[in-house]
């Protein structure tokens, strides 16, 4: 059933899991806006396919982020967004001892602070209106830790702690916060690895296949919707059973 009364903002929506989420919400009839950093062509293609509103914004730029969230709400003509999906993220692989300070800072500002400030700027309107759902996109590496992915895993683990704590804080105001933890998903981030590494990872997946962006998007939509009205502070793994 289509629900054109619902509104959602998705960060990192021009490709990968974010683009899949934009399409999934649009299919369900939601009004969708998405943020993207620099992939203009990809963003326009997603917008044309879905009718979603593209907003160019780097989530590490706090003023731009605040303005973009406000712009989406005004564009929809609503007092608050029904859902916000904090999906924007990057990966920098390498040995912990080789990671530069600039690389650490970029990962923290994008993966952790980008999500934290997206939530911070969206929350006041949600709290005033006693409704809303925030979904944080973490990773199974945030639950298990990943060799050669120490910095990335750290940011994703921090998102889980942030989400669980925030869920307790804003729950009395009628706002829910949940986390999805994708596994090996067919995205640009995953394609950085060679075929042998991917094959090795898939061998550890009980469902015997790499995940699709649509798999994660479906979980995100569930957590945003009223179907999950009594679910908050939870980590939903979308890994094909890789981590149980």
C-alpha positions in Angstrom: 0.0 0.0 0.0 1.4 3.4 -1.0 1.7 6.0 1.8 2.3 9.4 0.2 2.0 11.1 3.6 5.3 9.8 4.8 8.6 11.7 4.4 12.2 10.4 4.6 15.7 11.9 4.2 18.5 9.6 3.3 22.2 10.6 3.4 24.6 9.1 0.8 21.7 8.4 -1.5 23.3 8.6 -4.9 24.7 5.1 -5.0 25.0 1.7 -3.3 22.8 1.0 -0.3 21.6 4.7 -0.2 20.4 4.6 -3.7 18.6 1.3 -3.1 16.9 2.8 -0.1 15.8 5.9 -2.1 14.2 3.6 -4.7 12.6 1.3 -2.1 11.0 4.2 -0.2 9.8 5.7 -3.5 8.3 2.4 -4.5 6.3 2.4 -1.3 5.0 5.9 -2.0 7.1 7.9 0.5 8.2 11.4 -0.3 12.0 11.1 -0.5 14.9 13.5 -0.3 18.5 12.4 -0.3 21.9 14.0 0.3 24.9 13.3 -1.9 28.4 14.6 -1.8 29.7 14.9 -5.4 28.3 12.3 -7.7 26.0 14.7 -9.7 25.3 12.3 -12.6 24.5 9.4 -10.4 22.3 11.6 -8.2 20.4 12.9 -11.1 19.8 9.4 -12.4 18.4 8.3 -9.1 16.2 11.5 -8.9 14.9 11.0 -12.4 14.0 7.4 -11.7 12.3 7.9 -8.4 11.1 11.5 -8.3 13.2 12.0 -5.1 14.7 15.4 -4.2 18.5 15.4 -4.6 20.4 17.8 -2.3 24.2 18.2 -2.7 25.7 18.2 0.8 28.9 16.9 2.4 27.8 15.5 5.8 31.1 16.6 7.3 30.0 20.3 6.7 27.8 20.9 9.7 26.2 24.1 8.5 25.4 22.7 5.1 24.0 19.6 6.7 21.8 21.6 9.0 20.5 23.7 6.1 19.9 20.7 3.9 17.8 18.9 6.5 15.7 22.1 7.0 15.4 22.5 3.2 14.0 18.9 2.9 11.4 19.5 5.6 10.4 22.8 4.0 10.2 21.3 0.6 7.9 18.6 1.9 5.9 21.2 3.8 5.8 19.1 7.0 6.6 20.0 10.7 9.1 17.2 10.9 10.5 14.3 8.9 9.0 10.9 9.5 12.3 9.1 9.0 15.9 9.9 8.6 18.4 7.3 7.3 22.1 8.0 8.2 23.8 6.1 5.5 26.6 8.2 4.2 30.0 6.6 4.8 33.4 5.8 3.5 36.0 3.0 3.9 39.7 3.3 4.2 41.4 -0.1 4.5 44.9 -0.6 5.8 47.0 -1.6 8.8 46.3 0.3 12.0 49.9 1.3 12.3 49.9 2.7 8.8 46.8 4.8 9.1 47.5 8.5 9.0 45.9 11.0 11.3 44.1 12.6 8.3 42.6 9.3 7.3 41.4 8.6 10.9 39.9 12.1 11.1 38.1 11.7 7.7 36.6 8.4 8.7 35.4 9.7 12.1 34.0 12.9 10.6 32.2 11.1 7.8 31.0 7.8 9.3 30.4 8.8 12.9 30.0 12.5 13.2 28.1 12.8 9.9 25.5 10.4 11.3 25.5 12.0 14.8 24.9 15.5 13.5 22.3 14.4 11.0 20.4 12.9 13.9 21.1 16.0 16.1 19.7 18.4 13.5 16.6 16.3 12.6 15.7 15.4 16.2 14.3 18.7 17.6 11.4 18.7 15.1 10.7 15.0 15.7 10.7 15.5 19.5 8.4 18.5 19.3 6.0 16.4 17.2 6.3 13.3 19.2 7.2 11.0 16.3 10.0 9.9 14.0 12.3 7.1 13.2 16.1 7.3 12.8 18.0 4.5 11.2 21.8 4.3 11.4 23.7 2.2 8.8 26.5 0.5 10.6 28.2 -2.7 9.5 28.8 -6.3 10.7 32.4 -5.2 11.2 31.1 -2.8 13.8 29.9 -5.9 15.7 32.8 -8.3 15.0 35.7 -6.1 14.3 37.7 -6.5 11.1 41.4 -7.0 10.6 42.8 -4.4 8.1 39.6 -2.5 8.9 40.3 -1.2 12.4 39.4 2.4 11.8 36.3 1.6 9.8 35.2 -1.0 12.3 35.7 1.5 15.1 33.4 4.1 13.5 30.8 1.5 12.8 30.9 0.1 16.4 30.6 3.6 17.8 27.4 4.1 15.7 25.9 1.1 17.4 26.7 2.5 20.9 25.4 5.9 19.8 22.2 4.4 18.4 21.4 2.3 21.5 22.0 5.2 23.9 20.0 7.7 21.8 17.1 5.3 21.6 16.8 5.3 25.4 17.1 9.1 25.5 14.4 10.0 22.8 12.1 7.0 23.3 9.9 8.9 25.8 9.4 11.6 23.1 8.0 9.0 20.7 11.1 8.8 18.5 12.7 5.5 17.6 16.3 4.8 16.8 17.6 1.6 15.2 20.7 0.3 13.5 21.2 -1.9 10.5 24.4 -3.9 10.2 25.0 -5.0 6.6 27.4 -7.8 5.7 29.1 -8.4 2.4 27.0 -6.2 0.0 27.5 -5.7 -3.7 28.4 -2.0 -3.6 31.4 0.2 -4.8 32.9 -0.2 -1.3 32.9 -4.0 -1.6 34.2 -3.9 -5.1 37.5 -2.5 -3.8 38.5 -6.1 -2.9 39.7 -8.6 -5.4 37.6 -11.6 -6.4 39.5 -14.1 -4.2 38.8 -12.1 -1.1 35.1 -11.8 -2.0 34.8 -15.5 -2.7 36.4 -16.3 0.6 33.9 -14.0 2.4 30.9 -15.5 0.6 32.0 -19.0 1.6 31.3 -18.0 5.2 27.8 -16.8 4.4 25.2 -19.4 5.2 22.9 -18.1 2.5 25.8 -18.7 0.0 25.6 -15.4 -1.8 26.7 -11.8 -1.6 24.1 -9.4 -0.5 22.3 -6.7 -2.6 21.6 -3.1 -1.8 17.9 -4.0 -2.0 18.3 -6.5 0.9 19.5 -3.7 3.2 17.0 -1.2 1.8 14.1 -3.5 2.7 15.4 -3.7 6.3 15.7 0.0 6.5 12.2 0.5 5.2 10.9 -1.9 7.8 12.6 0.0 10.6 11.2 3.3 9.3 7.7 2.1 9.0 4.9 1.7 11.5 5.2 -2.0 11.1 8.2 -1.7 13.5 6.4 0.7 15.8 7.5 -1.2 19.0 11.1 -1.7 17.8 13.8 0.6 19.0 17.5 0.4 20.1 18.0 -2.7 18.0 20.7 -3.9 15.6 19.3 -5.7 12.6 22.0 -7.7 10.9 21.6 -8.0 7.1 24.5 -10.3 6.4 23.0 -13.6 5.1 24.0 -15.1 8.5 27.7 -14.3 8.3 27.5 -13.0 11.8 25.1 -14.7 14.2 
